[in-house]
Amino acid sequence: MSSEGEGGFHMVDVSLITSGPRRAMLRTDDGVRIEAVYEPSTASVTDTAVVVAHGFTGSADRPAVRRAARVLAGRGAAVVTFSFRGHGGSGGRSTVGDREVLDLSAAVRWARELGHARVATLGFSMGGSVVLRHAALDREREGRADAVAAVSAPARWYYRGTAPMRRLHWVVTRPAGRLVGRYGFGVRIDRRAWDPVPLSPVEAVPLIAPTPLLVVHGDRDAYFPLDHPRMLAGAGDAELWLERGMGHAENAADDELLARLGDWLTRG
C-alpha cells in the first residue's frame, strides 16, 4: 500500500520493501513529477540504499542504468533509480544539472521512507555533478547522502574542450539542437539560461566533508580529460580512482567497476 507523504512524494509501507521491484512517481520540492524504481538487495538484507543518478539523455529504464542497478543489488545494496526531469517518464524540462538536485533529493528521501537508515548516492556524468552539488547543498536529515561517488563528472561548467562537449552545448543552447535533443534523444530541455549560475562541482567538493567522497574517471573519457577528476579530488577530502581503458559514464562502467563501487558505497 502506498500513500502521499509530507513533501508530496509517495511513501511505501516498509514491510513491502523486500517483495521485489517497485515503481513510484515522486514529487520534487518545485512540483515536478519524477519516475523512480526501487529494487531490494538480492544479496542480503541491508540498511543501505544506493540512489543512482544517470547521465544526460539517460533514464531509469536505459540498459546501462538497469545493469548498474542489478550489479549494485548483488553487492548488498538496495537500489533506487530514477529519471531526471525532462528524461524518460519524468515531467518537467532538463536544466542540465541545476534543478536536478531537487530530483535527487526526492529520490534520497524516498529511500529513507522505505526504511533505509543509510543512503548513498552514485552519479554518472551530469548525474555526477548533481550528486556533488546535492551533497554540498542538501544537509537535511531526510535528504542528505551518507556517502557520495561521482563517475565521469565535470569539474567546471561551460567546458567545450572536446568535440563531444561542443556538440552537447549545441544541443542545449540552440533551438535546432533542442529539437534534436527532444526527438533524437528523448530529452526535453529548458530553453532558459541559468540565472543565477549554480554552484559548480569543484566549488561543491569542499562543502561535502565529512561525508565520504569518491571520484572515479576513465583515462579514455572523450568528454572530460583527466584534469577534471584531479581538480575535483584536489578540492577537498576525496578518494580518486583513475580507471585504465575506461570511457565515459554508465555505458563505460563495466560490471567489475560497478561491483567495486557497490562495495565502497555499502561499507561503513
Contacts in CASP RR format, 6 or more apart in sequence:
PFRMAT RR
TARGET T0000
AUTHOR 0000-0000-0000
METHOD contacts of the structure
MODEL  1
MSSEGEGGFHMVDVSLITSGPRRAMLRTDDGVRIEAVYEPSTASVTDTAV
VVAHGFTGSADRPAVRRAARVLAGRGAAVVTFSFRGHGGSGGRSTVGDRE
VLDLSAAVRWARELGHARVATLGFSMGGSVVLRHAALDREREGRADAVAA
VSAPARWYYRGTAPMRRLHWVVTRPAGRLVGRYGFGVRIDRRAWDPVPLS
PVEAVPLIAPTPLLVVHGDRDAYFPLDHPRMLAGAGDAELWLERGMGHAE
NAADDELLARLGDWLTRG
1 12 0 8 1.000
1 13 0 8 1.000
1 16 0 8 1.000
2 10 0 8 1.000
2 11 0 8 1.000
2 12 0 8 1.000
2 13 0 8 1.000
2 24 0 8 1.000
3 10 0 8 1.000
3 11 0 8 1.000
4 10 0 8 1.000
4 11 0 8 1.000
5 11 0 8 1.000
5 113 0 8 1.000
7 27 0 8 1.000
7 29 0 8 1.000
8 26 0 8 1.000
8 27 0 8 1.000
9 24 0 8 1.000
9 26 0 8 1.000
9 27 0 8 1.000
9 106 0 8 1.000
9 109 0 8 1.000
9 110 0 8 1.000
9 113 0 8 1.000
10 24 0 8 1.000
10 25 0 8 1.000
10 26 0 8 1.000
10 110 0 8 1.000
11 110 0 8 1.000
11 113 0 8 1.000
12 22 0 8 1.000
12 24 0 8 1.000
12 38 0 8 1.000
12 113 0 8 1.000
12 114 0 8 1.000
14 114 0 8 1.000
14 115 0 8 1.000
16 22 0 8 1.000
17 38 0 8 1.000
17 40 0 8 1.000
17 78 0 8 1.000
17 114 0 8 1.000
17 115 0 8 1.000
18 40 0 8 1.000
18 45 0 8 1.000
19 40 0 8 1.000
20 39 0 8 1.000
20 40 0 8 1.000
21 37 0 8 1.000
21 38 0 8 1.000
21 39 0 8 1.000
21 40 0 8 1.000
22 37 0 8 1.000
22 38 0 8 1.000
23 35 0 8 1.000
23 36 0 8 1.000
23 37 0 8 1.000
23 38 0 8 1.000
24 35 0 8 1.000
24 36 0 8 1.000
24 38 0 8 1.000
24 110 0 8 1.000
25 33 0 8 1.000
25 34 0 8 1.000
25 35 0 8 1.000
25 36 0 8 1.000
26 33 0 8 1.000
26 34 0 8 1.000
26 35 0 8 1.000
26 36 0 8 1.000
26 82 0 8 1.000
26 106 0 8 1.000
26 107 0 8 1.000
26 110 0 8 1.000
27 33 0 8 1.000
27 34 0 8 1.000
27 106 0 8 1.000
28 34 0 8 1.000
28 85 0 8 1.000
28 99 0 8 1.000
28 102 0 8 1.000
28 103 0 8 1.000
28 105 0 8 1.000
28 106 0 8 1.000
29 102 0 8 1.000
29 105 0 8 1.000
29 106 0 8 1.000
30 99 0 8 1.000
30 102 0 8 1.000
32 85 0 8 1.000
32 90 0 8 1.000
32 91 0 8 1.000
32 92 0 8 1.000
32 99 0 8 1.000
32 102 0 8 1.000
32 103 0 8 1.000
33 90 0 8 1.000
33 91 0 8 1.000
33 92 0 8 1.000
34 82 0 8 1.000
34 83 0 8 1.000
34 84 0 8 1.000
34 85 0 8 1.000
34 90 0 8 1.000
34 91 0 8 1.000
34 103 0 8 1.000
34 106 0 8 1.000
34 107 0 8 1.000
35 60 0 8 1.000
35 82 0 8 1.000
35 83 0 8 1.000
35 88 0 8 1.000
35 89 0 8 1.000
35 90 0 8 1.000
36 60 0 8 1.000
36 80 0 8 1.000
36 81 0 8 1.000
36 82 0 8 1.000
36 83 0 8 1.000
36 106 0 8 1.000
36 107 0 8 1.000
36 110 0 8 1.000
37 60 0 8 1.000
37 61 0 8 1.000
37 69 0 8 1.000
37 80 0 8 1.000
37 81 0 8 1.000
37 82 0 8 1.000
38 78 0 8 1.000
38 79 0 8 1.000
38 80 0 8 1.000
38 110 0 8 1.000
38 111 0 8 1.000
38 114 0 8 1.000
39 69 0 8 1.000
39 73 0 8 1.000
39 78 0 8 1.000
39 79 0 8 1.000
39 80 0 8 1.000
39 81 0 8 1.000
40 73 0 8 1.000
40 78 0 8 1.000
41 73 0 8 1.000
41 74 0 8 1.000
41 76 0 8 1.000
41 77 0 8 1.000
41 78 0 8 1.000
41 79 0 8 1.000
42 70 0 8 1.000
42 73 0 8 1.000
42 74 0 8 1.000
42 76 0 8 1.000
43 73 0 8 1.000
43 74 0 8 1.000
43 75 0 8 1.000
43 76 0 8 1.000
44 76 0 8 1.000
46 76 0 8 1.000
46 77 0 8 1.000
46 78 0 8 1.000
46 116 0 8 1.000
46 266 0 8 1.000
47 116 0 8 1.000
47 117 0 8 1.000
47 118 0 8 1.000
48 76 0 8 1.000
48 77 0 8 1.000
48 78 0 8 1.000
48 116 0 8 1.000
48 118 0 8 1.000
48 119 0 8 1.000
48 120 0 8 1.000
48 146 0 8 1.000
48 265 0 8 1.000
48 266 0 8 1.000
49 77 0 8 1.000
49 78 0 8 1.000
49 79 0 8 1.000
49 80 0 8 1.000
49 111 0 8 1.000
49 114 0 8 1.000
49 116 0 8 1.000
49 118 0 8 1.000
49 119 0 8 1.000
49 120 0 8 1.000
50 72 0 8 1.000
50 77 0 8 1.000
50 78 0 8 1.000
50 79 0 8 1.000
50 80 0 8 1.000
50 119 0 8 1.000
50 120 0 8 1.000
50 121 0 8 1.000
50 122 0 8 1.000
50 262 0 8 1.000
50 265 0 8 1.000
50 266 0 8 1.000
51 79 0 8 1.000
51 80 0 8 1.000
51 81 0 8 1.000
51 82 0 8 1.000
51 104 0 8 1.000
51 107 0 8 1.000
51 108 0 8 1.000
51 111 0 8 1.000
51 119 0 8 1.000
51 120 0 8 1.000
51 121 0 8 1.000
51 122 0 8 1.000
51 145 0 8 1.000
52 65 0 8 1.000
52 68 0 8 1.000
52 69 0 8 1.000
52 72 0 8 1.000
52 79 0 8 1.000
52 80 0 8 1.000
52 81 0 8 1.000
52 82 0 8 1.000
52 122 0 8 1.000
52 123 0 8 1.000
52 124 0 8 1.000
53 82 0 8 1.000
53 84 0 8 1.000
53 100 0 8 1.000
53 104 0 8 1.000
53 107 0 8 1.000
53 121 0 8 1.000
53 122 0 8 1.000
53 123 0 8 1.000
53 124 0 8 1.000
53 126 0 8 1.000
53 127 0 8 1.000
53 128 0 8 1.000
53 130 0 8 1.000
53 131 0 8 1.000
54 60 0 8 1.000
54 62 0 8 1.000
54 64 0 8 1.000
54 65 0 8 1.000
54 81 0 8 1.000
54 83 0 8 1.000
54 84 0 8 1.000
54 87 0 8 1.000
54 123 0 8 1.000
54 124 0 8 1.000
54 126 0 8 1.000
54 127 0 8 1.000
54 250 0 8 1.000
55 84 0 8 1.000
55 123 0 8 1.000
55 124 0 8 1.000
55 125 0 8 1.000
55 126 0 8 1.000
55 127 0 8 1.000
55 128 0 8 1.000
55 249 0 8 1.000
55 250 0 8 1.000
56 94 0 8 1.000
56 96 0 8 1.000
56 125 0 8 1.000
56 126 0 8 1.000
56 168 0 8 1.000
56 187 0 8 1.000
57 87 0 8 1.000
57 181 0 8 1.000
57 185 0 8 1.000
57 186 0 8 1.000
57 187 0 8 1.000
58 65 0 8 1.000
58 83 0 8 1.000
58 84 0 8 1.000
58 87 0 8 1.000
58 88 0 8 1.000
58 187 0 8 1.000
59 65 0 8 1.000
59 83 0 8 1.000
59 84 0 8 1.000
59 87 0 8 1.000
59 88 0 8 1.000
59 89 0 8 1.000
59 90 0 8 1.000
60 81 0 8 1.000
60 82 0 8 1.000
60 83 0 8 1.000
60 88 0 8 1.000
61 83 0 8 1.000
61 88 0 8 1.000
62 250 0 8 1.000
64 249 0 8 1.000
64 250 0 8 1.000
64 251 0 8 1.000
64 253 0 8 1.000
65 81 0 8 1.000
65 250 0 8 1.000
66 81 0 8 1.000
67 255 0 8 1.000
67 258 0 8 1.000
68 81 0 8 1.000
68 122 0 8 1.000
68 250 0 8 1.000
68 253 0 8 1.000
68 258 0 8 1.000
69 79 0 8 1.000
69 81 0 8 1.000
71 255 0 8 1.000
71 258 0 8 1.000
71 259 0 8 1.000
71 262 0 8 1.000
72 79 0 8 1.000
72 122 0 8 1.000
72 258 0 8 1.000
72 261 0 8 1.000
72 262 0 8 1.000
72 265 0 8 1.000
73 79 0 8 1.000
75 259 0 8 1.000
75 262 0 8 1.000
75 263 0 8 1.000
75 266 0 8 1.000
76 262 0 8 1.000
76 266 0 8 1.000
77 120 0 8 1.000
77 262 0 8 1.000
77 265 0 8 1.000
77 266 0 8 1.000
78 111 0 8 1.000
78 114 0 8 1.000
78 116 0 8 1.000
80 107 0 8 1.000
80 108 0 8 1.000
80 110 0 8 1.000
80 111 0 8 1.000
82 90 0 8 1.000
82 103 0 8 1.000
82 104 0 8 1.000
82 106 0 8 1.000
82 107 0 8 1.000
83 89 0 8 1.000
83 90 0 8 1.000
84 90 0 8 1.000
84 94 0 8 1.000
84 97 0 8 1.000
84 100 0 8 1.000
84 103 0 8 1.000
84 126 0 8 1.000
84 127 0 8 1.000
84 130 0 8 1.000
85 91 0 8 1.000
85 92 0 8 1.000
85 93 0 8 1.000
85 94 0 8 1.000
85 95 0 8 1.000
85 99 0 8 1.000
85 100 0 8 1.000
85 103 0 8 1.000
86 92 0 8 1.000
86 93 0 8 1.000
86 94 0 8 1.000
86 187 0 8 1.000
86 188 0 8 1.000
86 189 0 8 1.000
87 94 0 8 1.000
87 186 0 8 1.000
87 187 0 8 1.000
88 186 0 8 1.000
90 103 0 8 1.000
91 188 0 8 1.000
92 188 0 8 1.000
93 188 0 8 1.000
93 189 0 8 1.000
93 190 0 8 1.000
94 100 0 8 1.000
94 187 0 8 1.000
94 188 0 8 1.000
94 189 0 8 1.000
94 190 0 8 1.000
95 190 0 8 1.000
95 194 0 8 1.000
96 126 0 8 1.000
96 172 0 8 1.000
96 189 0 8 1.000
96 190 0 8 1.000
97 126 0 8 1.000
97 127 0 8 1.000
97 129 0 8 1.000
97 130 0 8 1.000
97 133 0 8 1.000
97 198 0 8 1.000
98 194 0 8 1.000
98 198 0 8 1.000
100 126 0 8 1.000
100 127 0 8 1.000
100 130 0 8 1.000
101 130 0 8 1.000
101 133 0 8 1.000
101 134 0 8 1.000
101 137 0 8 1.000
101 138 0 8 1.000
103 130 0 8 1.000
104 121 0 8 1.000
104 127 0 8 1.000
104 130 0 8 1.000
104 131 0 8 1.000
104 134 0 8 1.000
105 134 0 8 1.000
105 138 0 8 1.000
105 143 0 8 1.000
108 119 0 8 1.000
108 121 0 8 1.000
108 134 0 8 1.000
108 138 0 8 1.000
108 142 0 8 1.000
108 143 0 8 1.000
108 144 0 8 1.000
108 145 0 8 1.000
109 142 0 8 1.000
109 143 0 8 1.000
111 119 0 8 1.000
112 119 0 8 1.000
112 142 0 8 1.000
112 143 0 8 1.000
113 142 0 8 1.000
118 146 0 8 1.000
118 147 0 8 1.000
118 268 0 8 1.000
119 143 0 8 1.000
119 144 0 8 1.000
119 145 0 8 1.000
119 146 0 8 1.000
120 145 0 8 1.000
120 146 0 8 1.000
120 147 0 8 1.000
120 148 0 8 1.000
120 149 0 8 1.000
120 265 0 8 1.000
120 266 0 8 1.000
121 131 0 8 1.000
121 134 0 8 1.000
121 135 0 8 1.000
121 145 0 8 1.000
121 147 0 8 1.000
121 148 0 8 1.000
121 149 0 8 1.000
122 131 0 8 1.000
122 149 0 8 1.000
122 151 0 8 1.000
122 261 0 8 1.000
122 262 0 8 1.000
122 265 0 8 1.000
123 130 0 8 1.000
123 131 0 8 1.000
123 149 0 8 1.000
123 150 0 8 1.000
123 151 0 8 1.000
123 153 0 8 1.000
124 151 0 8 1.000
124 152 0 8 1.000
124 153 0 8 1.000
124 249 0 8 1.000
124 250 0 8 1.000
124 253 0 8 1.000
125 151 0 8 1.000
125 152 0 8 1.000
125 153 0 8 1.000
125 154 0 8 1.000
125 223 0 8 1.000
125 248 0 8 1.000
125 249 0 8 1.000
125 250 0 8 1.000
127 150 0 8 1.000
127 153 0 8 1.000
128 150 0 8 1.000
128 151 0 8 1.000
128 152 0 8 1.000
128 153 0 8 1.000
128 201 0 8 1.000
129 150 0 8 1.000
129 153 0 8 1.000
129 154 0 8 1.000
129 201 0 8 1.000
131 145 0 8 1.000
131 148 0 8 1.000
131 149 0 8 1.000
131 150 0 8 1.000
131 153 0 8 1.000
132 148 0 8 1.000
132 150 0 8 1.000
132 153 0 8 1.000
132 201 0 8 1.000
132 204 0 8 1.000
132 205 0 8 1.000
132 208 0 8 1.000
132 213 0 8 1.000
132 232 0 8 1.000
133 198 0 8 1.000
133 199 0 8 1.000
133 201 0 8 1.000
133 204 0 8 1.000
134 145 0 8 1.000
135 144 0 8 1.000
135 145 0 8 1.000
135 148 0 8 1.000
135 204 0 8 1.000
135 207 0 8 1.000
135 208 0 8 1.000
135 211 0 8 1.000
135 213 0 8 1.000
136 199 0 8 1.000
136 204 0 8 1.000
136 205 0 8 1.000
136 207 0 8 1.000
136 208 0 8 1.000
137 199 0 8 1.000
137 204 0 8 1.000
137 207 0 8 1.000
138 144 0 8 1.000
138 145 0 8 1.000
144 211 0 8 1.000
145 211 0 8 1.000
146 211 0 8 1.000
146 212 0 8 1.000
147 211 0 8 1.000
147 212 0 8 1.000
147 213 0 8 1.000
147 214 0 8 1.000
147 264 0 8 1.000
147 265 0 8 1.000
147 268 0 8 1.000
148 208 0 8 1.000
148 211 0 8 1.000
148 212 0 8 1.000
148 213 0 8 1.000
148 214 0 8 1.000
149 213 0 8 1.000
149 214 0 8 1.000
149 215 0 8 1.000
149 216 0 8 1.000
149 261 0 8 1.000
149 264 0 8 1.000
149 265 0 8 1.000
150 201 0 8 1.000
150 213 0 8 1.000
150 214 0 8 1.000
150 215 0 8 1.000
150 216 0 8 1.000
150 232 0 8 1.000
151 216 0 8 1.000
151 217 0 8 1.000
151 249 0 8 1.000
151 250 0 8 1.000
151 253 0 8 1.000
151 261 0 8 1.000
152 216 0 8 1.000
152 217 0 8 1.000
152 218 0 8 1.000
152 221 0 8 1.000
152 223 0 8 1.000
152 224 0 8 1.000
152 247 0 8 1.000
152 248 0 8 1.000
152 249 0 8 1.000
152 252 0 8 1.000
153 201 0 8 1.000
153 215 0 8 1.000
153 217 0 8 1.000
153 224 0 8 1.000
153 228 0 8 1.000
153 229 0 8 1.000
153 232 0 8 1.000
154 201 0 8 1.000
154 223 0 8 1.000
154 224 0 8 1.000
154 228 0 8 1.000
155 200 0 8 1.000
155 201 0 8 1.000
155 202 0 8 1.000
155 224 0 8 1.000
155 227 0 8 1.000
155 228 0 8 1.000
155 229 0 8 1.000
155 231 0 8 1.000
155 232 0 8 1.000
155 235 0 8 1.000
156 200 0 8 1.000
156 201 0 8 1.000
156 202 0 8 1.000
156 228 0 8 1.000
156 231 0 8 1.000
157 197 0 8 1.000
157 198 0 8 1.000
157 200 0 8 1.000
158 169 0 8 1.000
159 165 0 8 1.000
159 224 0 8 1.000
159 228 0 8 1.000
160 166 0 8 1.000
160 169 0 8 1.000
162 222 0 8 1.000
162 223 0 8 1.000
162 224 0 8 1.000
162 225 0 8 1.000
163 222 0 8 1.000
164 222 0 8 1.000
164 223 0 8 1.000
164 248 0 8 1.000
165 223 0 8 1.000
165 224 0 8 1.000
168 223 0 8 1.000
170 177 0 8 1.000
171 177 0 8 1.000
171 178 0 8 1.000
171 180 0 8 1.000
171 181 0 8 1.000
171 185 0 8 1.000
171 189 0 8 1.000
172 178 0 8 1.000
172 189 0 8 1.000
175 191 0 8 1.000
178 189 0 8 1.000
178 191 0 8 1.000
181 187 0 8 1.000
181 189 0 8 1.000
182 188 0 8 1.000
182 189 0 8 1.000
201 232 0 8 1.000
202 231 0 8 1.000
202 232 0 8 1.000
202 235 0 8 1.000
203 235 0 8 1.000
205 213 0 8 1.000
205 232 0 8 1.000
205 234 0 8 1.000
205 235 0 8 1.000
205 236 0 8 1.000
205 238 0 8 1.000
206 235 0 8 1.000
206 236 0 8 1.000
208 236 0 8 1.000
208 237 0 8 1.000
208 238 0 8 1.000
209 236 0 8 1.000
209 237 0 8 1.000
210 237 0 8 1.000
212 239 0 8 1.000
213 236 0 8 1.000
213 237 0 8 1.000
213 238 0 8 1.000
213 239 0 8 1.000
214 238 0 8 1.000
214 239 0 8 1.000
214 240 0 8 1.000
214 241 0 8 1.000
214 261 0 8 1.000
214 264 0 8 1.000
215 229 0 8 1.000
215 232 0 8 1.000
215 233 0 8 1.000
215 238 0 8 1.000
215 239 0 8 1.000
215 240 0 8 1.000
215 241 0 8 1.000
216 229 0 8 1.000
216 240 0 8 1.000
216 241 0 8 1.000
216 243 0 8 1.000
216 257 0 8 1.000
216 261 0 8 1.000
217 224 0 8 1.000
217 226 0 8 1.000
217 228 0 8 1.000
217 229 0 8 1.000
217 240 0 8 1.000
217 241 0 8 1.000
217 242 0 8 1.000
217 243 0 8 1.000
217 246 0 8 1.000
218 226 0 8 1.000
218 229 0 8 1.000
218 242 0 8 1.000
218 243 0 8 1.000
218 244 0 8 1.000
218 245 0 8 1.000
218 246 0 8 1.000
218 247 0 8 1.000
218 248 0 8 1.000
218 252 0 8 1.000
219 226 0 8 1.000
219 242 0 8 1.000
219 243 0 8 1.000
219 244 0 8 1.000
219 245 0 8 1.000
219 246 0 8 1.000
220 245 0 8 1.000
220 246 0 8 1.000
220 247 0 8 1.000
221 246 0 8 1.000
221 247 0 8 1.000
221 248 0 8 1.000
221 252 0 8 1.000
222 247 0 8 1.000
222 248 0 8 1.000
223 248 0 8 1.000
223 249 0 8 1.000
224 248 0 8 1.000
226 242 0 8 1.000
229 240 0 8 1.000
229 242 0 8 1.000
230 240 0 8 1.000
232 238 0 8 1.000
233 239 0 8 1.000
233 240 0 8 1.000
241 260 0 8 1.000
243 257 0 8 1.000
246 252 0 8 1.000
246 253 0 8 1.000
246 254 0 8 1.000
246 257 0 8 1.000
253 261 0 8 1.000
END
